[in-house]
Amino acid sequence: MGLVLESRAGCSMAVASLESYSSLVREVDDECAFVRASGDFLFSGSRSGEVACWNISSGAEIWRRTFDGPCSDSDCNEEFLFFCESDSIHAIRISSGEVIWSAKLEGSSDFVRISNGFVWVTTSVYNFEIQDYSEGAVWQIDFGGDVRNRFETAGRAWSLSSQESQVVMGLSRPKCGYAIVTEEDGIGYLELEEQHPVTIGNEGGSCPVVLGHSNGMVTEIIGHEVVGAATHGESSVRAIDYSDGWVVGLDSGFVSSSEFFGSWSVNLHGVIDVVRFGPSLCDEKGVWASSWEKESKIFLIDSSDGSVEMEISHHSRIRCSFSIGNVICFGDSSGCVYVIEENVLRRRFSLPAEKMSEEDRNSEMRKKIRGLRGG
């Protein structure tokens, strides 16, 4: 399992609030289902179906739209935001909020990725009689909203990752492996040596596809080949991210890294909801992790050795996160979206304790004002 480190944050560092480190806080109606940033735009979609866009620099709201809900996942390019909602996939023009097209699919839309000039969406059907997912499919849709292909899958896809000219799906039972999908060849199933259900995967893109499994195993895939596999404990992988190497968050409360970062593990005590590479207090990227045990605790971890550099408290459960460049975003169960920028993080971290206490008081005041204004 590698080096195991106990979190030092609770006993040796002052714990500030998430809002006091955030340069921007905004809200959507109901629990956040996704949060995403692109350029200077910030997006979030909620379980109730509300989707909003803000300008990160100014904080101004660009647009807000309401759908039936629930939203589940998103991806974007420079022109459009694509997101899953109920049994549909929607394309919104980022600059104006105009709904360019919507496509109704069969079953619940789960994941969406842009790959090789197309939008790929996975759907699933839950059978209440057997208490499991009985059907699944992956859809290939062009940027005009026309469905090009629909491929049935063996069960539900638990992850969808883009990789060059293909997409990769992580599978649970009955396959417990992964599938590669291309326009030319359709679906090809590939088995793993150890048959453990996939629970989560990264987004892929220019990175290898990394899959987490129910037994704590991590599988790294490039092309059609498994290039690495490791097991970190007996607990299910709940969160995953990749930047040169991977980090995973486990149901047991551990956050663990790949060999690239030294194979460290740190116990954060609680269920790990998100892990994400993002801004740090030094030159290297940091690892952000959120654990839940009666309340949320967000930790900034040194990626080189697994030591906890900072702990942040939060009253609501963190449901989603996204990072790009020197910015990381969090969405919580109360519908709030928080943006932490590296320069603001470093400046506020260096403040004396009494100044941070003042920041906490100011953040509470801003929260009350937002409540009076209705968000």
TAQUIZI-V854127 format. One record per residue. N is the residue number from 1. SS is DSSP state (hx for helix, st for strand, lp for the rest). PHI is phi in whole degrees, -180 to 180 (999 if undefined). BURIAL is # if it has 16 or more other ideal C-beta (glycine too) atoms within 10 Angstrom, else .. Layout:
n=<N & N>
ss=<SS & SS>
phi=<PHI & PHI>
burial=<BURIAL & BURIAL>
This chain:
n=<1 & 2 & 3 & 4 & 5 & 6 & 7 & 8 & 9 & 10 & 11 & 12 & 13 & 14 & 15 & 16 & 17 & 18 & 19 & 20 & 21 & 22 & 23 & 24 & 25 & 26 & 27 & 28 & 29 & 30 & 31 & 32 & 33 & 34 & 35 & 36 & 37 & 38 & 39 & 40 & 41 & 42 & 43 & 44 & 45 & 46 & 47 & 48 & 49 & 50 & 51 & 52 & 53 & 54 & 55 & 56 & 57 & 58 & 59 & 60 & 61 & 62 & 63 & 64 & 65 & 66 & 67 & 68 & 69 & 70 & 71 & 72 & 73 & 74 & 75 & 76 & 77 & 78 & 79 & 80 & 81 & 82 & 83 & 84 & 85 & 86 & 87 & 88 & 89 & 90 & 91 & 92 & 93 & 94 & 95 & 96 & 97 & 98 & 99 & 100 & 101 & 102 & 103 & 104 & 105 & 106 & 107 & 108 & 109 & 110 & 111 & 112 & 113 & 114 & 115 & 116 & 117 & 118 & 119 & 120 & 121 & 122 & 123 & 124 & 125 & 126 & 127 & 128 & 129 & 130 & 131 & 132 & 133 & 134 & 135 & 136 & 137 & 138 & 139 & 140 & 141 & 142 & 143 & 144 & 145 & 146 & 147 & 148 & 149 & 150 & 151 & 152 & 153 & 154 & 155 & 156 & 157 & 158 & 159 & 160 & 161 & 162 & 163 & 164 & 165 & 166 & 167 & 168 & 169 & 170 & 171 & 172 & 173 & 174 & 175 & 176 & 177 & 178 & 179 & 180 & 181 & 182 & 183 & 184 & 185 & 186 & 187 & 188 & 189 & 190 & 191 & 192 & 193 & 194 & 195 & 196 & 197 & 198 & 199 & 200 & 201 & 202 & 203 & 204 & 205 & 206 & 207 & 208 & 209 & 210 & 211 & 212 & 213 & 214 & 215 & 216 & 217 & 218 & 219 & 220 & 221 & 222 & 223 & 224 & 225 & 226 & 227 & 228 & 229 & 230 & 231 & 232 & 233 & 234 & 235 & 236 & 237 & 238 & 239 & 240 & 241 & 242 & 243 & 244 & 245 & 246 & 247 & 248 & 249 & 250 & 251 & 252 & 253 & 254 & 255 & 256 & 257 & 258 & 259 & 260 & 261 & 262 & 263 & 264 & 265 & 266 & 267 & 268 & 269 & 270 & 271 & 272 & 273 & 274 & 275 & 276 & 277 & 278 & 279 & 280 & 281 & 282 & 283 & 284 & 285 & 286 & 287 & 288 & 289 & 290 & 291 & 292 & 293 & 294 & 295 & 296 & 297 & 298 & 299 & 300 & 301 & 302 & 303 & 304 & 305 & 306 & 307 & 308 & 309 & 310 & 311 & 312 & 313 & 314 & 315 & 316 & 317 & 318 & 319 & 320 & 321 & 322 & 323 & 324 & 325 & 326 & 327 & 328 & 329 & 330 & 331 & 332 & 333 & 334 & 335 & 336 & 337 & 338 & 339 & 340 & 341 & 342 & 343 & 344 & 345 & 346 & 347 & 348 & 349 & 350 & 351 & 352 & 353 & 354 & 355 & 356 & 357 & 358 & 359 & 360 & 361 & 362 & 363 & 364 & 365 & 366 & 367 & 368 & 369 & 370 & 371 & 372 & 373 & 374 & 375>
ss=<lp & lp & st & st & st & st & lp & lp & hx & hx & hx & hx & lp & lp & lp & st & st & hx & hx & hx & hx & lp & lp & st & st & st & st & lp & lp & lp & lp & st & st & st & st & st & st & st & lp & lp & st & st & st & st & st & st & lp & lp & lp & st & st & st & st & st & st & lp & lp & lp & lp & lp & st & st & st & st & st & st & lp & lp & lp & lp & st & st & st & st & st & st & lp & lp & lp & st & st & st & st & st & st & lp & lp & st & st & st & st & st & st & lp & lp & lp & lp & lp & st & st & st & st & st & st & lp & lp & lp & st & st & st & st & st & st & st & st & lp & lp & st & st & st & st & st & st & st & st & st & st & lp & lp & lp & lp & st & st & st & st & st & st & st & st & st & st & lp & lp & lp & lp & lp & st & st & st & st & st & st & st & lp & lp & lp & st & st & st & st & st & st & st & lp & lp & st & st & st & st & st & st & lp & lp & lp & lp & lp & lp & st & st & st & st & st & lp & lp & lp & st & st & st & st & st & lp & lp & lp & lp & lp & lp & lp & st & st & st & st & lp & lp & st & lp & lp & lp & lp & st & st & st & st & st & lp & lp & lp & st & st & st & st & st & st & lp & lp & st & st & st & st & st & st & st & lp & lp & lp & lp & lp & st & st & st & st & st & st & lp & lp & lp & st & st & st & st & st & lp & lp & lp & st & st & st & st & lp & hx & hx & hx & lp & lp & st & st & st & st & lp & lp & lp & st & st & st & st & st & st & st & st & lp & lp & lp & lp & lp & lp & lp & st & st & st & st & st & st & st & lp & lp & lp & st & st & st & st & st & st & st & lp & lp & lp & lp & lp & st & st & st & st & st & st & st & lp & lp & lp & st & st & st & st & st & st & st & lp & lp & st & st & st & st & st & st & lp & lp & lp & st & st & st & st & st & st & hx & hx & hx & hx & hx & hx & hx & hx & lp & lp & lp & hx & hx & hx & hx & hx & hx & hx & hx & hx & hx & hx & hx & hx & hx & hx & hx & hx & hx & hx & hx & lp & lp & lp>
phi=<999 & 88 & -69 & -108 & -122 & -84 & -62 & -97 & -62 & -64 & -106 & -128 & -130 & -69 & -103 & -101 & -89 & -61 & -65 & -70 & -97 & -90 & -87 & -150 & -130 & -135 & -137 & -123 & -80 & 92 & -57 & -69 & -101 & -150 & -138 & -153 & -131 & -149 & 60 & -102 & -104 & -120 & -124 & -151 & -127 & -114 & -65 & -82 & 105 & -84 & -127 & -136 & -135 & -129 & -89 & -65 & -67 & -95 & 82 & -71 & -78 & -88 & -162 & -150 & -131 & -120 & -123 & -69 & 81 & -84 & -79 & -137 & -154 & -152 & -154 & -153 & -120 & -69 & -108 & -127 & -102 & -109 & -147 & -87 & -150 & 53 & -105 & -133 & -125 & -122 & -120 & -117 & -70 & -61 & -69 & -122 & 83 & -70 & -78 & -77 & -160 & -136 & -123 & -86 & -113 & -105 & 94 & -81 & -80 & -109 & -129 & -137 & -142 & -91 & -154 & 56 & 81 & -134 & -103 & -111 & -133 & -102 & -130 & -151 & -125 & -95 & -100 & -70 & -67 & -100 & 56 & -161 & -81 & -100 & -139 & -154 & -156 & -125 & -115 & -108 & -127 & -82 & -69 & -90 & 95 & -89 & -75 & -90 & -150 & -134 & -117 & -72 & -118 & -81 & 84 & -84 & -82 & -101 & -160 & -141 & -126 & -90 & -157 & 53 & -94 & -140 & -120 & -121 & -112 & -90 & -119 & -99 & -66 & -90 & -87 & 53 & -138 & -146 & -132 & -109 & -124 & -133 & -63 & -75 & -108 & 72 & -98 & -125 & -92 & -126 & -93 & -107 & -60 & -106 & -91 & -122 & -55 & -78 & -110 & -167 & -149 & -84 & -79 & 83 & 77 & -80 & -94 & -61 & -83 & -122 & -113 & -105 & -122 & -68 & -101 & 92 & -75 & -125 & -118 & -112 & -126 & -127 & 64 & -103 & -115 & -81 & -104 & -171 & -151 & -152 & -121 & -120 & 84 & -103 & -101 & -66 & -80 & -109 & -148 & -155 & -154 & -139 & -158 & 73 & -143 & -106 & -131 & -133 & -114 & -109 & -61 & -78 & 104 & -88 & -114 & -129 & -117 & -78 & -61 & -57 & -99 & 106 & 55 & -86 & -139 & -131 & -92 & -101 & 59 & 138 & -71 & -84 & -94 & -142 & -133 & -158 & -72 & -170 & -60 & -138 & -91 & -135 & -77 & -79 & -64 & -97 & -109 & -102 & -140 & -119 & -115 & -127 & -158 & 75 & -148 & -87 & -127 & -111 & -117 & -104 & -114 & -69 & -67 & -81 & -141 & 82 & -77 & -84 & -96 & -158 & -127 & -125 & -96 & -154 & -78 & -108 & -77 & -76 & -106 & -157 & -153 & -159 & -133 & -153 & 59 & -102 & -128 & -130 & -124 & -129 & -121 & -117 & -74 & -92 & 93 & -92 & -118 & -119 & -118 & -112 & -105 & -58 & -65 & -70 & -56 & -66 & -65 & -74 & -65 & -83 & -70 & -62 & -57 & -67 & -69 & -67 & -62 & -66 & -60 & -62 & -64 & -65 & -67 & -66 & -65 & -63 & -63 & -65 & -66 & -62 & -65 & -67 & -87 & 78 & 107>
burial=<. & # & . & . & # & . & # & . & # & . & . & . & . & . & . & # & # & # & # & # & # & # & # & # & # & # & # & # & . & # & # & # & # & # & # & # & # & # & . & . & # & # & # & # & # & # & # & # & # & # & # & # & # & # & . & # & . & . & . & . & . & # & # & . & . & . & # & . & # & # & # & # & # & # & # & # & . & . & . & # & # & # & # & # & # & # & . & # & # & # & # & # & . & # & . & . & # & . & . & # & . & . & # & . & # & . & # & # & # & # & # & # & # & # & # & . & . & # & # & # & # & # & # & # & . & . & . & . & . & . & . & . & # & . & # & # & # & # & # & # & # & . & # & . & . & . & . & . & . & . & # & . & # & # & # & # & # & # & # & # & # & # & # & . & . & # & # & # & # & # & # & # & . & . & # & # & # & # & # & # & # & # & . & . & . & . & . & . & . & . & . & # & . & . & . & # & # & # & # & # & # & # & # & # & # & . & # & # & # & # & # & # & # & # & # & # & # & # & # & # & # & . & . & . & . & # & . & # & . & # & . & # & # & . & # & # & # & # & # & # & # & # & # & . & # & # & # & # & # & # & # & # & # & # & # & # & # & # & . & . & # & . & # & # & # & # & . & # & . & # & # & # & # & # & # & # & # & # & # & # & . & . & . & . & # & # & # & # & # & # & # & # & . & . & . & # & # & # & # & # & # & # & # & . & . & # & . & # & # & # & # & # & . & # & . & # & # & # & # & # & # & # & # & . & . & # & # & # & # & # & # & # & # & . & # & # & # & # & # & # & # & # & . & # & # & . & . & # & . & . & . & . & . & . & . & # & . & . & # & # & . & . & # & . & . & . & . & . & . & . & . & . & . & . & .>
